Amino acid sequence: MDLIPAPLRVRAGADQFLSLDAGTGLTGGPGTEGVQRWLRATVGGATGLPLLPGAGGIELALVPELEPEAYRLEVSADGVVLTAGGAAGLLWGAQTLRQLLGPEAFRRAPLKHEGWRLPLLTVEDEPRFGWRGVLLDVARHFLPKADVLRYLDLLAAHKLNVLHLHLNDDQGWRVEIKRYPRLTEVGGWRERSMVGYRSGERRDDRPHGGFYTQDDLREIVAYAAERQIAVVPEIDLPGHSQAAIAAYPELGNHDVVDTAALATWTDWGVNPNVLNVEDGTLRFYENVLDEVLEIFPSRFVHLGGDECPKEQWKASPSAQARIREQGLANEDELQSWFLRHFDSWLSARGRRLIGWDEILEGGLAPGAAVSSWRGYAGGVAAARAGHDVVMCPEQYVYLDHRQAPGADEPVPVGWVRTLEDVYRFEPLPPALRQDPEAAAHVIGTQANLWSEFMDDAREVDYHAFPRLAAFAEVAWSRLPQEPAERDWAGFEARMAVHRARLDALGVEYRPETGPRPWQRRPGVEGRPIEGAPPEA
């Protein structure tokens, strides 16, 4: 079967097919209503089949013996029976059913078609990891709501179940906060953007900005929930905060720099302007998070904690007074104190903090989880200390990195990471495979799409696909843990079919032959990172 991600078990039936037609019914027991709606809207929309309620045809059911994301899909001469342990498993099984119908089932309206047939078979499947995530950076370049909704459909089609929304950075603040309107009025816009990587390179001289209203985000969350996807918001602090400081200068280290002169940043990179550690700043972000929690019901809330230069804190009398007051050893412990405050604040409201692996520096709050991005080392240390971990090492699953060597790749940042490289990524490094107790803390894996050089949905498509299909298989399927043992040739053969599905979905993925002409940017130099990725 040409299924992506590869299922756990497939048993082929007789060399025959089940035909679906206008009389094919769709029925299901309690708890299946959402997936019935999805099937009628997507598969029904693409095929033109009404899938009316009624006996026979396609039957859905929830059964207690299966795990919530596990499903069993049986296609026989008598019809289709799809059972699952929960609504999530039922949707994943329905996605498999859609793939079995062929690429035309991924269109939004029916074409002339000779008939819809399913092979007789049984598929039994369940995911390897519970967190199968994708980060969309909507701060560096704003992605309109309609494009975010489209990406939720693409994630669901690949059985990915977490959308991590990076909602603020130095270059933009994208979530409406009613108590602090200047966050979007001022921080939501910048004068221009860098086109290359290095400061001083050519700029596009176009104002850029935008933000999501709270109702926009509620719509995104509801749309995601119907597709069994959790939306995890990220409010990055105490670094990556110049857009917020530009809107409210009292948030910055005003005893060191003239924060009133700061604007939303127009450069890429690590910014020295970070939040101060005064009581007023703590209260400000508590108020921000009050509104964020009301929008996003996710158990986890990402608070960044990465790339926070300490120079301003070293020079700030206010920051140094806080260090003495709290009996801290240094500025690393000051950052830990800052994040621990919000860890306790979130815990009191039934939520959990997750942050980038820098939050390990200076000590980590007991309930916090870690996104391990600087290789595996932070994740290994966190897991051994009893913290949950999402593995997303930049050397392997930062999909903004270039896909091939050579100057043709658009703004060729980072390590070369081909489709095969992503397919051979293993979330569980050898250092943890010999330690089952620590390995159990690796709750999942995530691919990240940072948008410094992706200024619209076409560029996001190009960088994400087809590599996101390979990542989805790594996150879902029980592949050999030794990357060299994986069936790359078999995956390539299945990708030939899957590309036709992506075509039907309108995904502008990177062709096998390289960038399309509109994606080439002659004369724009990126930042290739030399050398091989560090070993696990």
PyMOL commands that set and color helices and strands:
alter all, ss='L'
color gray80, all
select helices_A, chain A and resi 33-41+43-47+87-100+103-106+145-157+182-185+214-226+242-247+249-251+259-261+279-295+311-315+317-326+331-347+357-360+377-384+394-397+419-423+430-433+436-439+457-464+467-476+483-485+488-505+517-519
alter helices_A, ss='H'
color red, helices_A
select strands_A, chain A and resi 9-20+26-28+57-62+71-76+79-84+116-125+131-137+162-166+168-169+172-173+189-190+208-209+230-237+300-304+352-356+369-372+389-391+442-449
alter strands_A, ss='S'
color yellow, strands_A
deselect
rebuild
show_as cartoon
